[in-house]
Amino acid sequence: MKITRGLAAHTLSPYPVLTIGNFDGQHRGHQALLRTVVRTAAEAGGTPMVLTFDPHPITVLRPGIDLLLLTPPEEKLARFQEAGIKEVLCLTFDSALAALTPEAFVFQVLRDGIGVKELFVGQHFAFGKGRAGRMDDLLRLSAQAGFRVHAVPPVLVDGEVVSSTRIRHLVQAGELRAAARCLGRPYGFNGSVIMGAQRGQALGWPTANLRLPQGLALPPDGVYATIAHWKGEKLSSASYIGSRPTFDAGERLLEVHLLDHKVHLYGEEIRVEFIERIRGDLRFDSAQELSARIEVDVRLAREALATLPQTLAEA
């Protein structure tokens, strides 16, 4: 997959079939849009292409907002490639780009810069300074610019439109099964296993500890049924996010206890996917009480993971 940063570095591709957006999370709505782009490009002998932006436009349009993403840049690019996209053009979203009128965006960026032949966007796509350009404007301007526009309807899950904002709220509320239905997969992130205080080992529940990623939406503190991905294996696990209040707190970490495997993960890169929240964070009066509760948590995690194939089919 070709990745180009900046319009000046871009060279025209054969019959570009384009979609535009931030694609944070690459949820089911995004996936439907990308499939349509890839299929249309294949039928036309063209190039399936994405125009995206860095940083996220909202951080420029609304400075100071604490935007937490669902996917880091490297994961977003990897998912484009998995979807069959052949070219990604990433533009720096700055005040100059934000100031382009709808007309300038269509003629300078889409027509002259990219040479787009067909454009697929959501029905409520907005563009140009102040998001002033709407679908009627895009249809009018594209006719003048010589390319076709296709409005793609939104994807509904549980009767509501799937969006990155909705999924962020679900993740941060600990509603991981609902988030998975919107994403089409469990929510998760990657991290390197670090050395911990080894309290879990002493309690009989060893854990692989990960620092939490910065800038990503995270589930609230508590215990979760999870899947750990390591070297192509999917390892059932029970995980804890928090600062261990039973032991006078500390750095907020993710602690992953593998249910059926004993492997040395220190220094390894793993991906942890969150299936279901078991409980919130609690402080126990003793290590023995904590250990007894972990035994319950592990049983509940096993029960939650036993429903995983059905959950993914429903997603």
Kinemage of the C-alpha trace (Angstrom):
@kinemage 1
@onewidth
@group {chain A} dominant
@subgroup {mainchain}
@vectorlist {calphas} color= white
{ca met a 1} P 0.000 0.000 0.000
{ca lys a 2} L 1.319 3.413 -0.993
{ca ile a 3} L 1.312 6.091 1.709
{ca thr a 4} L 1.804 9.706 0.674
{ca arg a 5} L 2.054 12.618 3.082
{ca gly a 6} L 1.164 15.989 1.627
{ca leu a 7} L -0.494 16.943 -1.633
{ca ala a 8} L 2.778 18.196 -3.150
{ca ala a 9} L 4.279 14.705 -2.898
{ca his a 10} L 1.275 13.010 -4.476
{ca thr a 11} L 1.431 11.626 -8.010
{ca leu a 12} L -1.732 10.857 -9.945
{ca ser a 13} L -2.913 7.255 -9.882
{ca pro a 14} L -5.007 5.397 -12.480
{ca tyr a 15} L -8.739 6.155 -12.078
{ca pro a 16} L -8.756 7.082 -8.345
{ca val a 17} L -11.818 5.819 -6.475
{ca leu a 18} L -11.704 7.823 -3.267
{ca thr a 19} L -13.236 8.079 0.153
{ca ile a 20} L -12.492 10.778 2.724
{ca gly a 21} L -12.448 10.716 6.504
{ca asn a 22} L -10.584 10.178 9.738
{ca phe a 23} L -11.600 6.524 10.065
{ca asp a 24} L -10.881 6.389 13.788
{ca gly a 25} L -11.708 2.889 14.979
{ca gln a 26} L -12.371 1.547 11.468
{ca his a 27} L -15.853 0.540 12.651
{ca arg a 28} L -18.559 -1.269 10.695
{ca gly a 29} L -19.659 1.915 8.937
{ca his a 30} L -16.102 2.564 7.797
{ca gln a 31} L -15.705 -1.052 6.733
{ca ala a 32} L -18.816 -0.892 4.532
{ca leu a 33} L -17.520 2.300 2.900
{ca leu a 34} L -14.061 0.837 2.266
{ca arg a 35} L -15.514 -2.366 0.795
{ca thr a 36} L -17.545 -0.307 -1.654
{ca val a 37} L -14.489 1.718 -2.681
{ca val a 38} L -12.369 -1.401 -3.193
{ca arg a 39} L -15.088 -3.199 -5.176
{ca thr a 40} L -15.799 -0.174 -7.398
{ca ala a 41} L -12.108 0.365 -8.118
{ca ala a 42} L -11.662 -3.305 -9.020
{ca glu a 43} L -14.587 -3.165 -11.458
{ca ala a 44} L -13.190 -0.014 -13.088
{ca gly a 45} L -9.552 -1.098 -13.122
{ca gly a 46} L -8.809 1.849 -10.862
{ca thr a 47} L -7.072 2.654 -7.584
{ca pro a 48} L -8.948 2.306 -4.266
{ca met a 49} L -7.802 5.321 -2.276
{ca val a 50} L -8.326 7.062 1.081
{ca leu a 51} L -7.829 10.724 1.887
{ca thr a 52} L -7.296 11.205 5.598
{ca phe a 53} L -5.906 13.847 7.937
{ca asp a 54} L -3.343 14.267 10.697
{ca pro a 55} L -3.870 15.555 13.281
{ca his a 56} L -7.564 14.819 13.736
{ca pro a 57} L -9.394 17.953 12.482
{ca ile a 58} L -11.287 18.419 15.724
{ca thr a 59} L -8.031 19.189 17.538
{ca val a 60} L -7.519 22.161 15.180
{ca leu a 61} L -11.127 23.279 14.937
{ca arg a 62} L -11.701 22.982 18.680
{ca pro a 63} L -8.297 23.517 20.331
{ca gly a 64} L -8.003 22.321 23.894
{ca ile a 65} L -10.442 19.454 23.472
{ca asp a 66} L -9.265 16.205 25.050
{ca leu a 67} L -9.840 13.868 22.113
{ca leu a 68} L -9.141 10.221 22.859
{ca leu a 69} L -8.785 8.024 19.790
{ca leu a 70} L -9.793 4.417 19.189
{ca thr a 71} L -6.892 3.517 16.903
{ca pro a 72} L -3.319 4.840 16.794
{ca pro a 73} L -2.012 5.890 13.357
{ca glu a 74} L -0.079 2.703 12.672
{ca glu a 75} L -3.119 0.511 13.365
{ca lys a 76} L -5.338 2.707 11.192
{ca leu a 77} L -2.939 2.300 8.258
{ca ala a 78} L -2.688 -1.447 8.796
{ca arg a 79} L -6.465 -1.767 8.681
{ca phe a 80} L -6.626 0.223 5.437
{ca gln a 81} L -4.246 -2.286 3.903
{ca glu a 82} L -6.255 -5.231 5.235
{ca ala a 83} L -9.374 -3.718 3.638
{ca gly a 84} L -7.700 -3.673 0.222
{ca ile a 85} L -6.933 0.050 -0.060
{ca lys a 86} L -3.975 0.625 -2.396
{ca glu a 87} L -3.171 4.252 -1.631
{ca val a 88} L -3.536 6.532 1.383
{ca leu a 89} L -3.008 10.262 1.054
{ca cys a 90} L -2.534 11.930 4.436
{ca leu a 91} L -2.839 15.712 4.586
{ca thr a 92} L -1.721 17.819 7.527
{ca phe a 93} L -4.855 19.400 8.923
{ca asp a 94} L -3.832 22.932 9.798
{ca ser a 95} L -5.372 26.393 9.703
{ca ala a 96} L -4.641 26.741 5.971
{ca leu a 97} L -6.449 23.533 5.074
{ca ala a 98} L -9.293 24.383 7.446
{ca ala a 99} L -9.700 27.745 5.690
{ca leu a 100} L -10.305 26.267 2.224
{ca thr a 101} L -13.759 27.036 0.891
{ca pro a 102} L -15.877 24.114 -0.318
{ca glu a 103} L -15.129 25.189 -3.892
{ca ala a 104} L -11.378 25.327 -3.280
{ca phe a 105} L -11.391 21.919 -1.603
{ca val a 106} L -13.209 20.313 -4.525
{ca phe a 107} L -11.213 21.945 -7.318
{ca gln a 108} L -7.758 22.305 -5.766
{ca val a 109} L -7.581 19.134 -3.674
{ca leu a 110} L -9.963 16.612 -5.211
{ca arg a 111} L -9.828 17.528 -8.918
{ca asp a 112} L -6.374 19.026 -9.462
{ca gly a 113} L -4.470 17.373 -6.605
{ca ile a 114} L -5.897 13.857 -6.698
{ca gly a 115} L -7.680 13.604 -10.033
{ca val a 116} L -10.537 11.721 -8.396
{ca lys a 117} L -12.944 9.913 -10.717
{ca glu a 118} L -15.430 8.558 -8.189
{ca leu a 119} L -15.949 9.677 -4.589
{ca phe a 120} L -17.781 7.716 -1.890
{ca val a 121} L -18.759 9.543 1.303
{ca gly a 122} L -21.404 9.291 3.994
{ca gln a 123} L -24.759 10.966 3.451
{ca his a 124} L -23.954 13.662 6.008
{ca phe a 125} L -20.459 14.448 4.749
{ca ala a 126} L -19.417 18.070 5.403
{ca phe a 127} L -16.363 19.843 3.989
{ca gly a 128} L -14.690 23.203 3.519
{ca lys a 129} L -14.327 26.169 5.853
{ca gly a 130} L -16.655 25.886 8.819
{ca arg a 131} L -17.937 22.582 7.380
{ca ala a 132} L -20.093 24.776 5.144
{ca gly a 133} L -20.146 22.338 2.228
{ca arg a 134} L -22.878 19.695 2.331
{ca met a 135} L -24.007 16.901 0.028
{ca asp a 136} L -25.968 19.208 -2.302
{ca asp a 137} L -22.876 21.396 -2.670
{ca leu a 138} L -20.662 18.385 -3.311
{ca leu a 139} L -22.971 17.040 -6.012
{ca arg a 140} L -23.089 20.447 -7.717
{ca leu a 141} L -19.337 21.081 -7.532
{ca ser a 142} L -18.350 17.542 -8.529
{ca ala a 143} L -20.440 17.824 -11.683
{ca gln a 144} L -18.461 20.935 -12.582
{ca ala a 145} L -15.172 19.241 -11.648
{ca gly a 146} L -15.881 16.119 -13.694
{ca phe a 147} L -16.150 13.336 -11.126
{ca arg a 148} L -19.004 11.296 -9.691
{ca val a 149} L -20.170 11.320 -6.068
{ca his a 150} L -21.925 8.456 -4.318
{ca ala a 151} L -23.647 8.997 -0.951
{ca val a 152} L -23.363 5.900 1.254
{ca pro a 153} L -26.055 5.337 3.911
{ca pro a 154} L -24.971 4.874 7.543
{ca val a 155} L -24.715 1.484 9.229
{ca leu a 156} L -27.095 0.927 12.137
{ca val a 157} L -26.364 -1.279 15.140
{ca asp a 158} L -28.974 -1.744 17.869
{ca gly a 159} L -31.089 0.809 16.022
{ca glu a 160} L -28.499 3.610 16.169
{ca val a 161} L -25.961 4.954 13.693
{ca val a 162} L -22.463 3.577 14.214
{ca ser a 163} L -19.918 6.354 14.789
{ca ser a 164} L -16.496 6.756 16.347
{ca thr a 165} L -17.971 9.092 18.974
{ca arg a 166} L -20.547 6.504 19.974
{ca ile a 167} L -17.906 3.794 20.288
{ca arg a 168} L -15.638 6.026 22.403
{ca his a 169} L -18.494 6.577 24.820
{ca leu a 170} L -19.239 2.837 24.976
{ca val a 171} L -15.605 1.942 25.647
{ca gln a 172} L -15.240 4.577 28.359
{ca ala a 173} L -18.478 3.371 29.972
{ca gly a 174} L -17.223 -0.221 30.042
{ca glu a 175} L -19.896 -1.420 27.602
{ca leu a 176} L -17.481 -3.590 25.652
{ca arg a 177} L -19.950 -5.970 24.044
{ca ala a 178} L -21.889 -3.053 22.567
{ca ala a 179} L -18.623 -1.501 21.387
{ca ala a 180} L -17.673 -4.797 19.720
{ca arg a 181} L -21.003 -4.917 17.885
{ca cys a 182} L -20.278 -1.453 16.468
{ca leu a 183} L -16.655 -2.212 15.618
{ca gly a 184} L -17.261 -5.696 14.237
{ca arg a 185} L -14.505 -6.923 16.573
{ca pro a 186} L -13.544 -6.556 20.247
{ca tyr a 187} L -11.915 -3.298 21.261
{ca gly a 188} L -8.262 -3.592 22.208
{ca phe a 189} L -4.780 -2.151 22.030
{ca asn a 190} L -1.137 -3.234 21.849
{ca gly a 191} L 1.552 -2.886 24.466
{ca ser a 192} L 4.872 -4.238 25.709
{ca val a 193} L 4.944 -6.369 28.848
{ca ile a 194} L 6.925 -4.720 31.653
{ca met a 195} L 8.267 -5.965 34.973
{ca gly a 196} L 5.775 -5.429 37.802
{ca ala a 197} L 5.890 -5.787 41.583
{ca gln a 198} L 5.052 -9.515 41.199
{ca arg a 199} L 2.254 -9.317 43.764
{ca gly a 200} L 0.059 -11.407 41.481
{ca gln a 201} L 2.705 -14.140 41.463
{ca ala a 202} L 2.795 -14.096 45.262
{ca leu a 203} L -0.999 -14.371 45.406
{ca gly a 204} L -1.041 -17.310 43.010
{ca trp a 205} L -2.389 -15.234 40.097
{ca pro a 206} L 0.625 -14.168 37.979
{ca thr a 207} L 0.070 -11.309 35.554
{ca ala a 208} L 1.692 -9.730 32.532
{ca asn a 209} L 1.723 -5.978 33.115
{ca leu a 210} L 1.380 -3.301 30.442
{ca arg a 211} L 1.518 0.470 30.636
{ca leu a 212} L -1.673 2.021 29.331
{ca pro a 213} L -1.358 3.795 25.963
{ca gln a 214} L -1.541 7.568 25.931
{ca gly a 215} L -4.186 9.296 23.849
{ca leu a 216} L -6.491 6.296 23.424
{ca ala a 217} L -9.981 5.760 24.824
{ca leu a 218} L -9.728 3.265 27.680
{ca pro a 219} L -12.248 1.179 29.607
{ca pro a 220} L -12.815 2.302 33.203
{ca asp a 221} L -10.889 0.741 36.086
{ca gly a 222} L -11.978 -2.761 36.950
{ca val a 223} L -11.733 -6.405 35.916
{ca tyr a 224} L -12.445 -7.717 32.409
{ca ala a 225} L -12.719 -10.928 30.445
{ca thr a 226} L -10.071 -10.492 27.757
{ca ile a 227} L -8.231 -12.156 24.897
{ca ala a 228} L -4.457 -11.708 24.698
{ca his a 229} L -2.922 -12.030 21.228
{ca trp a 230} L 0.697 -13.185 21.214
{ca lys a 231} L 2.666 -14.598 18.272
{ca gly a 232} L -0.500 -15.606 16.439
{ca glu a 233} L -2.095 -17.246 19.466
{ca lys a 234} L -5.316 -16.159 21.159
{ca leu a 235} L -4.948 -16.617 24.902
{ca ser a 236} L -7.970 -16.473 27.201
{ca ser a 237} L -7.347 -14.105 30.083
{ca ala a 238} L -8.785 -12.059 32.930
{ca ser a 239} L -7.412 -8.522 33.113
{ca tyr a 240} L -7.399 -5.664 35.561
{ca ile a 241} L -7.093 -1.941 34.846
{ca gly a 242} L -6.308 0.238 37.839
{ca ser a 243} L -3.791 1.345 40.435
{ca arg a 244} L -4.206 -1.524 42.972
{ca pro a 245} L -5.872 0.303 45.912
{ca thr a 246} L -5.473 -2.771 48.157
{ca phe a 247} L -1.721 -2.119 48.083
{ca asp a 248} L -1.885 1.681 48.604
{ca ala a 249} L -2.193 2.371 44.882
{ca gly a 250} L 0.493 3.189 42.343
{ca glu a 251} L 0.849 3.599 38.599
{ca arg a 252} L -2.310 2.816 36.659
{ca leu a 253} L -1.572 -0.339 34.670
{ca leu a 254} L -3.180 -3.155 32.735
{ca glu a 255} L -2.521 -6.518 34.406
{ca val a 256} L -3.290 -9.627 32.328
{ca his a 257} L -3.682 -13.074 33.894
{ca leu a 258} L -3.602 -15.915 31.349
{ca leu a 259} L -6.217 -18.543 32.183
{ca asp a 260} L -4.846 -21.654 30.506
{ca his a 261} L -1.257 -20.888 29.516
{ca lys a 262} L 2.025 -20.354 31.309
{ca val a 263} L 4.335 -18.363 29.061
{ca his a 264} L 7.014 -15.809 29.803
{ca leu a 265} L 5.828 -12.551 28.251
{ca tyr a 266} L 8.220 -10.040 29.819
{ca gly a 267} L 9.460 -7.726 27.063
{ca glu a 268} L 7.030 -9.172 24.515
{ca glu a 269} L 4.529 -7.160 22.458
{ca ile a 270} L 0.946 -8.362 22.940
{ca arg a 271} L -2.518 -7.149 22.026
{ca val a 272} L -5.281 -7.260 24.621
{ca glu a 273} L -8.921 -7.270 23.542
{ca phe a 274} L -11.683 -6.513 26.035
{ca ile a 275} L -14.729 -8.771 25.868
{ca glu a 276} L -16.803 -7.975 28.964
{ca arg a 277} L -16.510 -5.980 32.174
{ca ile a 278} L -16.678 -8.248 35.222
{ca arg a 279} L -16.673 -5.614 37.963
{ca gly a 280} L -15.372 -2.211 38.960
{ca asp a 281} L -12.222 -1.574 40.978
{ca leu a 282} L -12.377 -2.479 44.662
{ca arg a 283} L -10.182 -2.127 47.718
{ca phe a 284} L -9.845 -5.247 49.885
{ca asp a 285} L -8.856 -5.424 53.535
{ca ser a 286} L -6.259 -8.109 52.940
{ca ala a 287} L -4.340 -9.893 50.232
{ca gln a 288} L -6.279 -13.044 51.106
{ca glu a 289} L -9.603 -11.341 50.407
{ca leu a 290} L -8.258 -10.066 47.106
{ca ser a 291} L -7.057 -13.534 46.128
{ca ala a 292} L -10.469 -15.021 46.912
{ca arg a 293} L -12.167 -12.378 44.790
{ca ile a 294} L -9.752 -12.991 41.900
{ca glu a 295} L -10.838 -16.639 41.952
{ca val a 296} L -14.425 -15.471 41.416
{ca asp a 297} L -13.314 -13.028 38.715
{ca val a 298} L -11.506 -15.791 36.834
{ca arg a 299} L -14.599 -17.993 36.895
{ca leu a 300} L -16.764 -15.141 35.614
{ca ala a 301} L -14.215 -14.336 32.915
{ca arg a 302} L -14.314 -17.944 31.714
{ca glu a 303} L -18.103 -17.776 31.519
{ca ala a 304} L -17.975 -14.519 29.550
{ca leu a 305} L -15.382 -15.862 27.113
{ca ala a 306} L -17.465 -18.991 26.526
{ca thr a 307} L -20.020 -16.761 24.759
{ca leu a 308} L -17.405 -15.066 22.535
{ca pro a 309} L -18.091 -16.915 19.242
{ca gln a 310} L -21.802 -16.105 19.454
{ca thr a 311} L -21.023 -12.465 20.288
{ca leu a 312} L -18.756 -12.057 17.279
{ca ala a 313} L -21.329 -13.649 14.987
{ca glu a 314} L -23.911 -11.169 16.249
{ca ala a 315} L -21.464 -8.312 15.649
